Amino acid sequence: MKALEKDRDRRYETANGLAADVRRHLKNEPVNAGPPSAGYRLGKLVRRNRGTFAALAIIAVVMVGATIIRSRSYTRTRTASPGGAARGQLRSSTGLARSWAYAYRRRAACGARA
């Protein structure tokens, strides 16, 4: 469309400018014909480096999948084990019972002396 623009200032200055844009287009590089947006430039970068981006995408999918599987496995193991989630509660209630028993014995020992 830049080559067919009515306003001379907005057209290619020379045929070499058009040829350079055609070469850039064939190499999957951004062309100068329009204002390049970030999405357009990113798309051109991905097309030029398909193998690299495919490998990065595979690695990302594997890592996300491994994280999900690991967290599910951890959650299942934690809730399924006999001392899993309730272990902390059991320790705190056992400690509370011990402190109550200690206090009771001290009162009993003090009361026996008096």
N, CA, C and O atoms as a GROMACS GRO file, in nm:
protein
  456
    1MET      N    1   0.083  -0.120   0.000
    1MET     CA    2   0.000   0.000   0.000
    1MET      C    3   0.087   0.126   0.000
    1MET      O    4   0.047   0.231  -0.051
    2LYS      N    5   0.206   0.113   0.057
    2LYS     CA    6   0.293   0.230   0.059
    2LYS      C    7   0.338   0.267  -0.082
    2LYS      O    8   0.358   0.385  -0.112
    3ALA      N    9   0.354   0.170  -0.168
    3ALA     CA   10   0.397   0.198  -0.306
    3ALA      C   11   0.285   0.265  -0.385
    3ALA      O   12   0.312   0.337  -0.482
    4LEU      N   13   0.159   0.244  -0.347
    4LEU     CA   14   0.044   0.299  -0.420
    4LEU      C   15  -0.013   0.424  -0.354
    4LEU      O   16  -0.117   0.474  -0.398
    5GLU      N   17   0.053   0.476  -0.252
    5GLU     CA   18   0.002   0.593  -0.179
    5GLU      C   19  -0.008   0.714  -0.271
    5GLU      O   20   0.081   0.737  -0.353
    6LYS      N   21  -0.116   0.793  -0.258
    6LYS     CA   22  -0.135   0.911  -0.343
    6LYS      C   23  -0.037   1.023  -0.307
    6LYS      O   24   0.013   1.093  -0.395
    7ASP      N   25  -0.012   1.039  -0.179
    7ASP     CA   26   0.079   1.144  -0.135
    7ASP      C   27   0.223   1.101  -0.160
    7ASP      O   28   0.266   0.995  -0.113
    8ARG      N   29   0.298   1.182  -0.233
    8ARG     CA   30   0.436   1.146  -0.269
    8ARG      C   31   0.527   1.132  -0.146
    8ARG      O   32   0.619   1.050  -0.147
    9ASP      N   33   0.501   1.209  -0.043
    9ASP     CA   34   0.586   1.204   0.077
    9ASP      C   35   0.571   1.072   0.152
    9ASP      O   36   0.660   1.033   0.228
   10ARG      N   37   0.461   1.004   0.133
   10ARG     CA   38   0.436   0.880   0.204
   10ARG      C   39   0.474   0.757   0.122
   10ARG      O   40   0.470   0.645   0.173
   11ARG      N   41   0.511   0.775  -0.004
   11ARG     CA   42   0.554   0.663  -0.088
   11ARG      C   43   0.702   0.634  -0.068
   11ARG      O   44   0.772   0.711  -0.002
   12TYR      N   45   0.749   0.523  -0.124
   12TYR     CA   46   0.893   0.493  -0.125
   12TYR      C   47   0.963   0.601  -0.205
   12TYR      O   48   0.914   0.645  -0.309
   13GLU      N   49   1.080   0.643  -0.157
   13GLU     CA   50   1.155   0.746  -0.228
   13GLU      C   51   1.215   0.692  -0.356
   13GLU      O   52   1.216   0.761  -0.458
   14THR      N   53   1.264   0.567  -0.352
   14THR     CA   54   1.324   0.507  -0.471
   14THR      C   55   1.276   0.363  -0.484
   14THR      O   56   1.212   0.309  -0.394
   15ALA      N   57   1.307   0.304  -0.597
   15ALA     CA   58   1.274   0.163  -0.616
   15ALA      C   59   1.359   0.075  -0.525
   15ALA      O   60   1.319  -0.036  -0.490
   16ASN      N   61   1.476   0.124  -0.487
   16ASN     CA   62   1.561   0.048  -0.395
   16ASN      C   63   1.496   0.032  -0.258
   16ASN      O   64   1.514  -0.071  -0.192
   17GLY      N   65   1.420   0.133  -0.214
   17GLY     CA   66   1.348   0.123  -0.087
   17GLY      C   67   1.245   0.012  -0.091
   17GLY      O   68   1.230  -0.064   0.005
   18LEU      N   69   1.172   0.003  -0.202
   18LEU     CA   70   1.074  -0.105  -0.220
   18LEU      C   71   1.146  -0.240  -0.227
   18LEU      O   72   1.100  -0.337  -0.167
   19ALA      N   73   1.256  -0.247  -0.298
   19ALA     CA   74   1.330  -0.373  -0.308
   19ALA      C   75   1.384  -0.416  -0.172
   19ALA      O   76   1.386  -0.535  -0.140
   20ALA      N   77   1.429  -0.320  -0.093
   20ALA     CA   78   1.480  -0.353   0.042
   20ALA      C   79   1.368  -0.408   0.129
   20ALA      O   80   1.388  -0.503   0.204
   21ASP      N   81   1.248  -0.349   0.119
   21ASP     CA   82   1.134  -0.400   0.197
   21ASP      C   83   1.094  -0.540   0.151
   21ASP      O   84   1.059  -0.624   0.234
   22VAL      N   85   1.100  -0.565   0.021
   22VAL     CA   86   1.067  -0.699  -0.030
   22VAL      C   87   1.169  -0.800   0.023
   22VAL      O   88   1.131  -0.910   0.064
   23ARG      N   89   1.297  -0.764   0.022
   23ARG     CA   90   1.400  -0.854   0.077
   23ARG      C   91   1.376  -0.880   0.226
   23ARG      O   92   1.388  -0.994   0.272
   24ARG      N   93   1.342  -0.774   0.301
   24ARG     CA   94   1.314  -0.792   0.444
   24ARG      C   95   1.194  -0.885   0.464
   24ARG      O   96   1.195  -0.970   0.552
   25HIS      N   97   1.092  -0.867   0.382
   25HIS     CA   98   0.972  -0.952   0.393
   25HIS      C   99   1.007  -1.098   0.366
   25HIS      O  100   0.959  -1.187   0.437
   26LEU      N  101   1.088  -1.124   0.266
   26LEU     CA  102   1.126  -1.261   0.232
   26LEU      C  103   1.214  -1.325   0.339
   26LEU      O  104   1.216  -1.447   0.353
   27LYS      N  105   1.288  -1.243   0.415
   27LYS     CA  106   1.372  -1.295   0.524
   27LYS      C  107   1.298  -1.300   0.658
   27LYS      O  108   1.357  -1.329   0.761
   28ASN      N  109   1.168  -1.271   0.655
   28ASN     CA  110   1.085  -1.264   0.776
   28ASN      C  111   1.137  -1.160   0.875
   28ASN      O  112   1.137  -1.183   0.996
   29GLU      N  113   1.181  -1.047   0.823
   29GLU     CA  114   1.223  -0.935   0.905
   29GLU      C  115   1.117  -0.826   0.895
   29GLU      O  116   1.042  -0.823   0.798
   30PRO      N  117   1.109  -0.737   0.993
   30PRO     CA  118   1.009  -0.629   0.986
   30PRO      C  119   1.035  -0.536   0.867
   30PRO      O  120   1.150  -0.501   0.838
   31VAL      N  121   0.929  -0.499   0.798
   31VAL     CA  122   0.941  -0.408   0.683
   31VAL      C  123   0.917  -0.265   0.729
   31VAL      O  124   0.858  -0.242   0.834
   32ASN      N  125   0.963  -0.169   0.649
   32ASN     CA  126   0.949  -0.027   0.683
   32ASN      C  127   0.821   0.034   0.629
   32ASN      O  128   0.800   0.155   0.645
   33ALA      N  129   0.736  -0.041   0.566
   33ALA     CA  130   0.617   0.014   0.500
   33ALA      C  131   0.518   0.074   0.598
   33ALA      O  132   0.451   0.172   0.565
   34GLY      N  133   0.508   0.020   0.716
   34GLY     CA  134   0.412   0.071   0.812
   34GLY      C  135   0.473   0.082   0.950
   34GLY      O  136   0.585   0.036   0.971
   35PRO      N  137   0.402   0.142   1.043
   35PRO     CA  138   0.455   0.150   1.178
   35PRO      C  139   0.454   0.012   1.244
   35PRO      O  140   0.347  -0.044   1.266
   36PRO      N  141   0.571  -0.043   1.276
   36PRO     CA  142   0.574  -0.178   1.332
   36PRO      C  143   0.530  -0.179   1.478
   36PRO      O  144   0.586  -0.108   1.561
   37SER      N  145   0.430  -0.260   1.507
   37SER     CA  146   0.385  -0.274   1.645
   37SER      C  147   0.471  -0.381   1.713
   37SER      O  148   0.544  -0.454   1.647
   38ALA      N  149   0.460  -0.389   1.843
   38ALA     CA  150   0.538  -0.488   1.918
   38ALA      C  151   0.496  -0.629   1.879
   38ALA      O  152   0.581  -0.718   1.868
   39GLY      N  153   0.368  -0.651   1.858
   39GLY     CA  154   0.319  -0.783   1.819
   39GLY      C  155   0.370  -0.825   1.682
   39GLY      O  156   0.406  -0.941   1.660
   40TYR      N  157   0.373  -0.730   1.590
   40TYR     CA  158   0.424  -0.757   1.455
   40TYR      C  159   0.571  -0.795   1.460
   40TYR      O  160   0.613  -0.892   1.397
   41ARG      N  161   0.649  -0.718   1.535
   41ARG     CA  162   0.792  -0.746   1.543
   41ARG      C  163   0.819  -0.878   1.616
   41ARG      O  164   0.910  -0.952   1.578
   42LEU      N  165   0.740  -0.907   1.720
   42LEU     CA  166   0.756  -1.034   1.790
   42LEU      C  167   0.721  -1.151   1.698
   42LEU      O  168   0.789  -1.254   1.699
   43GLY      N  169   0.615  -1.136   1.619
   43GLY     CA  170   0.578  -1.241   1.524
   43GLY      C  171   0.687  -1.268   1.422
   43GLY      O  172   0.715  -1.384   1.390
   44LYS      N  173   0.749  -1.162   1.373
   44LYS     CA  174   0.860  -1.180   1.278
   44LYS      C  175   0.978  -1.249   1.346
   44LYS      O  176   1.044  -1.334   1.286
   45LEU      N  177   1.006  -1.213   1.471
   45LEU     CA  178   1.116  -1.277   1.544
   45LEU      C  179   1.089  -1.426   1.564
   45LEU      O  180   1.180  -1.508   1.549
   46VAL      N  181   0.965  -1.461   1.597
   46VAL     CA  182   0.930  -1.602   1.617
   46VAL      C  183   0.942  -1.678   1.485
   46VAL      O  184   0.991  -1.791   1.483
   47ARG      N  185   0.898  -1.619   1.376
   47ARG     CA  186   0.908  -1.686   1.246
   47ARG      C  187   1.053  -1.709   1.204
   47ARG      O  188   1.085  -1.812   1.145
   48ARG      N  189   1.140  -1.615   1.235
   48ARG     CA  190   1.281  -1.631   1.200
   48ARG      C  191   1.349  -1.738   1.284
   48ARG      O  192   1.442  -1.804   1.238
   49ASN      N  193   1.304  -1.755   1.407
   49ASN     CA  194   1.369  -1.848   1.501
   49ASN      C  195   1.271  -1.953   1.549
   49ASN      O  196   1.254  -1.973   1.670
   50ARG      N  197   1.206  -2.021   1.458
   50ARG     CA  198   1.103  -2.119   1.493
   50ARG      C  199   1.155  -2.230   1.583
   50ARG      O  200   1.090  -2.266   1.680
   51GLY      N  201   1.272  -2.283   1.551
   51GLY     CA  202   1.328  -2.394   1.628
   51GLY      C  203   1.355  -2.356   1.773
   51GLY      O  204   1.323  -2.432   1.865
   52THR      N  205   1.412  -2.241   1.792
   52THR     CA  206   1.443  -2.194   1.928
   52THR      C  207   1.315  -2.174   2.009
   52THR      O  208   1.306  -2.216   2.124
   53PHE      N  209   1.216  -2.109   1.948
   53PHE     CA  210   1.092  -2.084   2.020
   53PHE      C  211   1.014  -2.213   2.044
   53PHE      O  212   0.944  -2.225   2.145
   54ALA      N  213   1.023  -2.308   1.953
   54ALA     CA  214   0.957  -2.437   1.975
   54ALA      C  215   1.020  -2.510   2.093
   54ALA      O  216   0.950  -2.567   2.176
   55ALA      N  217   1.153  -2.508   2.100
   55ALA     CA  218   1.223  -2.572   2.213
   55ALA      C  219   1.188  -2.503   2.344
   55ALA      O  220   1.164  -2.570   2.444
   56LEU      N  221   1.183  -2.370   2.344
   56LEU     CA  222   1.146  -2.297   2.466
   56LEU      C  223   1.003  -2.328   2.509
   56LEU      O  224   0.975  -2.341   2.628
   57ALA      N  225   0.913  -2.340   2.412
   57ALA     CA  226   0.774  -2.373   2.445
   57ALA      C  227   0.763  -2.512   2.504
   57ALA      O  228   0.689  -2.533   2.600
   58ILE      N  229   0.836  -2.608   2.449
   58ILE     CA  230   0.834  -2.745   2.502
   58ILE      C  231   0.889  -2.747   2.644
   58ILE      O  232   0.833  -2.813   2.732
   59ILE      N  233   0.999  -2.677   2.667
   59ILE     CA  234   1.058  -2.673   2.801
   59ILE      C  235   0.960  -2.609   2.900
   59ILE      O  236   0.946  -2.658   3.012
   60ALA      N  237   0.895  -2.502   2.861
   60ALA     CA  238   0.799  -2.435   2.949
   60ALA      C  239   0.682  -2.527   2.984
   60ALA      O  240   0.641  -2.532   3.099
   61VAL      N  241   0.629  -2.598   2.884
   61VAL     CA  242   0.518  -2.689   2.909
   61VAL      C  243   0.559  -2.803   3.002
   61VAL      O  244   0.483  -2.840   3.092
   62VAL      N  245   0.678  -2.858   2.981
   62VAL     CA  246   0.727  -2.966   3.067
   62VAL      C  247   0.745  -2.916   3.210
   62VAL      O  248   0.709  -2.986   3.305
   63MET      N  249   0.800  -2.796   3.227
   63MET     CA  250   0.822  -2.744   3.362
   63MET      C  251   0.691  -2.715   3.434
   63MET      O  252   0.677  -2.746   3.552
   64VAL      N  253   0.594  -2.658   3.364
   64VAL     CA  254   0.464  -2.632   3.426
   64VAL      C  255   0.395  -2.764   3.461
   64VAL      O  256   0.338  -2.777   3.569
   65GLY      N  257   0.401  -2.861   3.371
   65GLY     CA  258   0.342  -2.992   3.399
   65GLY      C  259   0.409  -3.060   3.517
   65GLY      O  260   0.341  -3.118   3.602
   66ALA      N  261   0.540  -3.054   3.524
   66ALA     CA  262   0.612  -3.116   3.636
   66ALA      C  263   0.577  -3.047   3.768
   66ALA      O  264   0.564  -3.114   3.871
   67THR      N  265   0.561  -2.917   3.766
   67THR     CA  266   0.524  -2.845   3.887
   67THR      C  267   0.385  -2.884   3.934
   67THR      O  268   0.362  -2.903   4.053
   68ILE      N  269   0.292  -2.897   3.841
   68ILE     CA  270   0.156  -2.937   3.877
   68ILE      C  271   0.155  -3.078   3.932
   68ILE      O  272   0.092  -3.104   4.034
   69ILE      N  273   0.222  -3.169   3.866
   69ILE     CA  274   0.227  -3.309   3.912
   69ILE      C  275   0.292  -3.317   4.048
   69ILE      O  276   0.244  -3.390   4.136
   70ARG      N  277   0.401  -3.244   4.068
   70ARG     CA  278   0.472  -3.248   4.197
   70ARG      C  279   0.385  -3.192   4.309
   70ARG      O  280   0.383  -3.248   4.419
   71SER      N  281   0.315  -3.084   4.284
   71SER     CA  282   0.232  -3.026   4.390
   71SER      C  283   0.114  -3.116   4.422
   71SER      O  284   0.076  -3.128   4.539
   72ARG      N  285   0.055  -3.180   4.323
   72ARG     CA  286  -0.055  -3.275   4.350
   72ARG      C  287  -0.004  -3.395   4.428
   72ARG      O  288  -0.070  -3.441   4.521
   73SER      N  289   0.112  -3.445   4.390
   73SER     CA  290   0.170  -3.559   4.460
   73SER      C  291   0.201  -3.523   4.605
   73SER      O  292   0.176  -3.603   4.696
   74TYR      N  293   0.255  -3.405   4.628
   74TYR     CA  294   0.287  -3.359   4.763
   74TYR      C  295   0.159  -3.347   4.846
   74TYR      O  296   0.156  -3.388   4.962
   75THR      N  297   0.054  -3.290   4.786
   75THR     CA  298  -0.072  -3.272   4.858
   75THR      C  299  -0.133  -3.407   4.893
   75THR      O  300  -0.180  -3.426   5.005
   76ARG      N  301  -0.133  -3.499   4.799
   76ARG     CA  302  -0.190  -3.632   4.826
   76ARG      C  303  -0.110  -3.705   4.933
   76ARG      O  304  -0.169  -3.767   5.022
   77THR      N  305   0.020  -3.699   4.926
   77THR     CA  306   0.104  -3.766   5.025
   77THR      C  307   0.084  -3.704   5.162
   77THR      O  308   0.077  -3.775   5.263
   78ARG      N  309   0.074  -3.574   5.167
   78ARG     CA  310   0.059  -3.503   5.295
   78ARG      C  311  -0.074  -3.537   5.362
   78ARG      O  312  -0.078  -3.555   5.484
   79THR      N  313  -0.181  -3.545   5.286
   79THR     CA  314  -0.312  -3.572   5.346
   79THR      C  315  -0.337  -3.721   5.365
   79THR      O  316  -0.417  -3.759   5.450
   80ALA      N  317  -0.270  -3.807   5.289
   80ALA     CA  318  -0.296  -3.950   5.298
   80ALA      C  319  -0.212  -4.019   5.406
   80ALA      O  320  -0.252  -4.125   5.454
   81SER      N  321  -0.099  -3.962   5.444
   81SER     CA  322  -0.014  -4.029   5.542
   81SER      C  323  -0.079  -4.023   5.681
   81SER      O  324  -0.148  -3.926   5.712
   82PRO      N  325  -0.057  -4.127   5.765
   82PRO     CA  326  -0.122  -4.132   5.895
   82PRO      C  327  -0.089  -4.012   5.983
   82PRO      O  328  -0.175  -3.963   6.056
   83GLY      N  329   0.032  -3.965   5.977
   83GLY     CA  330   0.067  -3.851   6.059
   83GLY      C  331   0.079  -3.723   5.981
   83GLY      O  332   0.138  -3.626   6.029
   84GLY      N  333   0.025  -3.721   5.860
   84GLY     CA  334   0.044  -3.610   5.768
   84GLY      C  335  -0.006  -3.477   5.819
   84GLY      O  336   0.068  -3.406   5.888
   85ALA      N  337  -0.129  -3.441   5.786
   85ALA     CA  338  -0.180  -3.308   5.820
   85ALA      C  339  -0.208  -3.296   5.969
   85ALA      O  340  -0.197  -3.187   6.025
   86ALA      N  341  -0.245  -3.406   6.033
   86ALA     CA  342  -0.282  -3.400   6.174
   86ALA      C  343  -0.162  -3.407   6.267
   86ALA      O  344  -0.177  -3.392   6.388
   87ARG      N  345  -0.042  -3.429   6.212
   87ARG     CA  346   0.076  -3.443   6.297
   87ARG      C  347   0.101  -3.318   6.380
   87ARG      O  348   0.130  -3.327   6.500
   88GLY      N  349   0.091  -3.202   6.319
   88GLY     CA  350   0.112  -3.077   6.392
   88GLY      C  351   0.008  -3.056   6.500
   88GLY      O  352   0.042  -3.010   6.609
   89GLN      N  353  -0.118  -3.088   6.471
   89GLN     CA  354  -0.224  -3.075   6.570
   89GLN      C  355  -0.202  -3.172   6.686
   89GLN      O  356  -0.224  -3.137   6.801
   90LEU      N  357  -0.158  -3.293   6.654
   90LEU     CA  358  -0.133  -3.393   6.757
   90LEU      C  359  -0.020  -3.347   6.849
   90LEU      O  360  -0.030  -3.362   6.971
   91ARG      N  361   0.084  -3.292   6.793
   91ARG     CA  362   0.195  -3.243   6.876
   91ARG      C  363   0.150  -3.131   6.967
   91ARG      O  364   0.186  -3.128   7.085
   92SER      N  365   0.072  -3.038   6.913
   92SER     CA  366   0.029  -2.926   6.996
   92SER      C  367  -0.067  -2.971   7.105
   92SER      O  368  -0.060  -2.922   7.218
   93SER      N  369  -0.156  -3.065   7.074
   93SER     CA  370  -0.248  -3.112   7.178
   93SER      C  371  -0.175  -3.197   7.282
   93SER      O  372  -0.209  -3.194   7.400
   94THR      N  373  -0.074  -3.274   7.239
   94THR     CA  374   0.006  -3.352   7.334
   94THR      C  375   0.084  -3.259   7.426
   94THR      O  376   0.092  -3.283   7.546
   95GLY      N  377   0.141  -3.155   7.371
   95GLY     CA  378   0.214  -3.057   7.452
   95GLY      C  379   0.123  -2.987   7.550
   95GLY      O  380   0.161  -2.961   7.664
   96LEU      N  381   0.002  -2.957   7.506
   96LEU     CA  382  -0.095  -2.893   7.595
   96LEU      C  383  -0.132  -2.986   7.709
   96LEU      O  384  -0.140  -2.944   7.824
   97ALA      N  385  -0.154  -3.113   7.676
   97ALA     CA  386  -0.188  -3.210   7.781
   97ALA      C  387  -0.073  -3.224   7.880
   97ALA      O  388  -0.096  -3.236   8.000
   98ARG      N  389   0.049  -3.224   7.831
   98ARG     CA  390   0.164  -3.235   7.921
   98ARG      C  391   0.175  -3.113   8.011
   98ARG      O  392   0.205  -3.126   8.130
   99SER      N  393   0.151  -2.995   7.956
   99SER     CA  394   0.160  -2.875   8.040
   99SER      C  395   0.049  -2.873   8.145
   99SER      O  396   0.071  -2.829   8.257
  100TRP      N  397  -0.069  -2.921   8.109
  100TRP     CA  398  -0.178  -2.928   8.207
  100TRP      C  399  -0.143  -3.029   8.317
  100TRP      O  400  -0.166  -3.004   8.435
  101ALA      N  401  -0.087  -3.142   8.277
  101ALA     CA  402  -0.049  -3.243   8.377
  101ALA      C  403   0.061  -3.190   8.467
  101ALA      O  404   0.059  -3.217   8.588
  102TYR      N  405   0.155  -3.116   8.414
  102TYR     CA  406   0.262  -3.060   8.494
  102TYR      C  407   0.205  -2.960   8.594
  102TYR      O  408   0.241  -2.960   8.712
  103ALA      N  409   0.114  -2.873   8.545
  103ALA     CA  410   0.053  -2.774   8.635
  103ALA      C  411  -0.028  -2.843   8.744
  103ALA      O  412  -0.024  -2.800   8.860
  104TYR      N  413  -0.100  -2.948   8.710
  104TYR     CA  414  -0.179  -3.020   8.809
  104TYR      C  415  -0.089  -3.084   8.914
  104TYR      O  416  -0.120  -3.078   9.033
  105ARG      N  417   0.022  -3.144   8.871
  105ARG     CA  418   0.114  -3.207   8.967
  105ARG      C  419   0.176  -3.102   9.059
  105ARG      O  420   0.194  -3.126   9.178
  106ARG      N  421   0.209  -2.984   9.003
  106ARG     CA  422   0.267  -2.879   9.089
  106ARG      C  423   0.170  -2.832   9.192
  106ARG      O  424   0.206  -2.810   9.308
  107ARG      N  425   0.042  -2.814   9.150
  107ARG     CA  426  -0.061  -2.772   9.247
  107ARG      C  427  -0.078  -2.878   9.356
  107ARG      O  428  -0.092  -2.848   9.474
  108ALA      N  429  -0.078  -3.002   9.310
  108ALA     CA  430  -0.097  -3.110   9.406
  108ALA      C  431   0.021  -3.115   9.504
  108ALA      O  432   0.002  -3.138   9.624
  109ALA      N  433   0.143  -3.093   9.453
  109ALA     CA  434   0.259  -3.096   9.540
  109ALA      C  435   0.259  -2.977   9.635
  109ALA      O  436   0.297  -2.992   9.752
  110CYS      N  437   0.217  -2.862   9.589
  110CYS     CA  438   0.212  -2.742   9.675
  110CYS      C  439   0.102  -2.756   9.779
  110CYS      O  440   0.120  -2.717   9.895
  111GLY      N  441  -0.011  -2.812   9.736
  111GLY     CA  442  -0.124  -2.831   9.828
  111GLY      C  443  -0.094  -2.934   9.934
  111GLY      O  444  -0.142  -2.923  10.047
  112ALA      N  445  -0.014  -3.033   9.901
  112ALA     CA  446   0.020  -3.138   9.996
  112ALA      C  447   0.112  -3.084  10.103
  112ALA      O  448   0.108  -3.133  10.216
  113ARG      N  449   0.195  -2.985  10.072
  113ARG     CA  450   0.286  -2.929  10.171
  113ARG      C  451   0.215  -2.838  10.268
  113ARG      O  452   0.253  -2.828  10.385
  114ALA      N  453   0.113  -2.773  10.222
  114ALA     CA  454   0.048  -2.674  10.307
  114ALA      C  455  -0.039  -2.734  10.410
  114ALA      O  456  -0.100  -2.662  10.489
   0.00000   0.00000   0.00000
